[in-house]
Amino acid sequence: QPQGPKANILVSGNEIRHFAKALMEKMNITRQDEAEKDGGTSEQEKERDKKDEYIAVFSRSTTRLILNEAELIMALAQEFQMRVVTVSLEEQSFPSIIQVISAASMLVSMHGAQLITSMFLPRGATVIELFPFAVNPEQYTPYKTLATLPGMDLHYIFWRNSKEENTVTHPGRPWEQGGIAHLEKDEQQRILASTDVPRHLCCRNPEWLFRIYQDTLVDIPSFLEVLKDGMNSKPSLKKTKLASTVHPGRVREANCQTSVQTPNEAKLTVSWQIPWNLKYLKVREVKYEVWIQEQ
């Protein structure tokens, strides 16, 4: 299948959040419980929490650079009146990065695998994904999918560089970092002239690699405009009761066997393994429903 949105997703945001919580416990990272407290919080605590809010920006030092990173950080700080902190996979340990992200109000990053860490964001946080020139956000949606899973309670916004002059390409790099020098001249010219990466299979398509490994000068006015529009449509978590219920997953290894006992008697045996997460749920009784279709 070409790159694009995945259909028939069977995992929920609540399951992802339980997984993230278990990983954080393994890394000895703790944060205030996300569940609503009995009796609510005082106005003083709310004001203190608001002052402690900050934005996390993924900084890259080798590929897919944000060429005006300092300007972007300044614009975010001024627009939202918040602290902005950077995190870097090249310079920090994974637990220290998760510690920062787990309390951030917003996560900003170029498209890339580091955005999987958005699973550790607190409920109500915003994910902002930046796309280089000629890369269509509608075709590369894993982090949008993650953020919008029911139960994740994250808000997703993307910004796409639409100005070719604000991009720096690297045709001379190795092919796995987007280089195209190994291709025929005609193919190189076609890729250089293209303004939209066509649909393709994952993950060695040279045009996709060439474009995704570009460095980008983020156009601050258009970025802030997209951000303002996106934040205006952000749903309020206060209006919806946070989902704290975890439901059993699917049964495993479902098996159906028939046997003939006598000319007038047959036997049907149905068996299954319980859902993997059932032993972690506090339930007194579980009922299963079996459907038999006549043929």
N, C-alpha and C positions, 0 to 999 in steps of 0.2 A: 504494500500500500504506500502511496506517496505520503510525504510529511503532511500532517494536518490534524485536526481535532480527533480524538479517539472516541469511538462510540461505545455504548454499553459498559459504562464504568460501574463496577460492582462494589467499590470501596466508598465509605462515607468519610466526611471530615472528622466525625467523632472518633473513628478508628485511627485516622492519621494522628489526631491530637493525643490519643492514648499512647500511640507508638512514640511520638515526640517526647511525651512526659516520661516514658520509661527510659529513653535514651538520656534525657537530662538527669534523671536519677543516677544512672550509671556514671555520668560525668560529674556527679556531685554539684549540679547546678540547681538552685532552688529559686522559685519566684512566688509572689503572693498568689494565693488560690484565685483562679479566674471566676469561680462560681460566685453568684450573688450572695452577699453576706446577709444573715438574718438581722433585720433592723436597719440595714443600709449603712452608709458611711456619713460622717459629719461633714458639714460644709468646709471646715478647716482641712480635713483630710483630702477632700476633693480638690481644694485649692493647691495643697501641697503636691498632690499627684500631678496636677496640671503643670506646675513649675518644673517637675522632674521629667516631663516628657521630652523626648529627643528623636531625631531622625538619624538613621544609619544609612551610610552610603558605601557600597562595595567599591573599593579602589583596586584597580588592576595595574600591574607594573610592567607587564611584558607584551600582552596582546589585548585587542579590543579596548584600547585606552579611551578614557574621556579626556580629551586634550585640554579642555578648560575646566578641569575638575574643581580648582579653587574658586572660580567664578560661579560654578554651579552650586557649590556648598554655601557661598555667600548669599546667593539668590534664595536658596531654601531657608536659610536662617532668617533673612529679612522678611520673606513672605509669610512664614509661619510663626515667627518670633520664638523659635526653638533652638536649642543646641543641635549641632550636627556633628556626628562622630563618624569616622571612617573605619572600616574593617577590611582586612586584606588576607587572603588565603596564602599569599607568598610570605607574609611577615608575622602572622599570628597563629597560635595553636587553634585547633578546631573548637575545643571547649571554651576558650576565651571569646571566640567569635559568637558562639551560641549564647554565651552569657550576655553579650551586648544586644544581640537580635531579640532575645526573649523578653526584653523590656522596652523595645523600640515602638514608637507610634507609627513609624513609616520606614520602609526599606526601599532604597533606590539602587538599581543595578542595570548594567548592560545585560542583554540576553546571554545566558550562559548557565552552566550547571550549578554555579554557586547559589542561584535563586531557589534551589531545593530547600535551602535553609529557611525559607519563608514559612515552612511548617512549624517553626519554633516561635513565630511572632505571636503576641497576645491577641486575643479576640478583639475585633474592632480596628486593628491596625490596617494600614494601606500598603499595597505592593505596587511599586512603579517600575515598569520594565522598559528599558531603552533599546530601540532597534536601530542598527546602522542603515545607511542608505541602500535602497533597492531590496531590502529584506521585508517581506510582507508579514505583519504580525498575525494575520488570519491563518497563516500556514504553520506557524510555530507556536503552539498553544499549551505546552505542558505546564507552565507556571500559572497561566490564566486558569487552566483546568483545576490545578491544585487549590488556588485561592478561592475559587467559586464553588468548590464542593460543598454540598449541604452540611452544615455543622462546623466548617472551618471559620466562618464569620470574619472573613477578610475582604477588603475592598481592593479591586484590581483596576489599574490604569496603565495604559501604554502610551509611549511617545515614540514617533518614528522620524528619523532624519530624512527630510524631503529635499535637502540641498546638497547636490553633488560636490559643490565647492567646499562644503564643510566636512569632507571625508578625506582620509589619507589611506591609500591602498599600498599593498606590499607584494607586487607581482614577482619579485625576486626571491621570496622566502621559499622554504621547502613546501611541497604540495600539501602536507598535512596542516600547515599553518596558513593556507590560502594562497600559496604561490602558484603562478600559472605559466612560468617560463618553460616548463616541460611540455606544454601543449603546442600544437601546430599554430602558426602565426594567424591563420584565419580564425581559429577558435579563440585565440587570445583577443583579437580585435572584436569579435562578437561579444565576448564577456565584458570587455571594457566599455562597449557601446550600450549594453543592456541597462535598463533602469528598473528592472523588476526580476528577481530570481524566479524562474518558472517552477511549477510543481515538480518534485523529484523524489527519488527514493533516498532513504537515509543510508549512509551518512558521508559518502566520499565524493559527492557531486562537486566538481571543481569550481563551478560558479557560486554555489552556496558557500563553500569554504573561503573563496576569494572575498566575498562580500561580508561574511560574518566576522572575519578577522580584520576588518577595517578598523582604523582609529577614527573617532568621531568628535567633532567640535559641536557641542550641544548649543543649538540656537536658543538662548535663554528666553526671549519673549514668547516664542511658540511653545516652549516647554512649560512656562508658567501658565499660559493660556489653557493648554491641555489639562494641566494640573487643577486649575481653578474650576474648569467645567466638570472634571471628574469628581472633585471633592463636593461640588454642589449636588451631585447625584448620589452621594454616599448615604446609605441607609443608616438610621440610628439604631444601635443595638439596644438602647433603652426601651424602645417600643416593642421589642420582641423578647420573649422569655428565653433565656439561654438554654439550649438543649443539653441537659445533663444525663439523659437516659441513653444507655448503650444497649442495643438490641442484639440478640444472638445472630451469628453469621449463618451461612448455609450449612446444612448437614453434609457430612463427607462420606465418600465411598458408599453411596446408596446402591443397594443390591436387591434384585428381585429374582426369585427362583420358583419354578413350578415343578411339581412331581405328581404323577398319577398313582393313586393308592389302589383303587379297584376300578372296574369298568364304570362304576357310578360315582366315584369319589376322586377328587383332585385336591392337591394341597398347594397353597401359595404362601411363600415365606418372603417377607420384606425386612431388610435389616439396614442399619446405617450407623456411622460414627457420629457422636454428638458434635455440634459446632465447636471450633477450636477455642472460642472465647467464653464458652458457657461456664467453665470452671472458675472464671474470674468474676462472674456476675452473682449478685446476692439475690437469688430467687429460691422460693420454696418448692415450686412445682413447675414443670415444663410439659406442655401438651404438644404432641405432634399430630399432624393431619396427613393422612395417606389418601391419595386419589388413585382410583383404578379405572382405566379406560378399557371398555369392551372393544374387541376387534372381531 
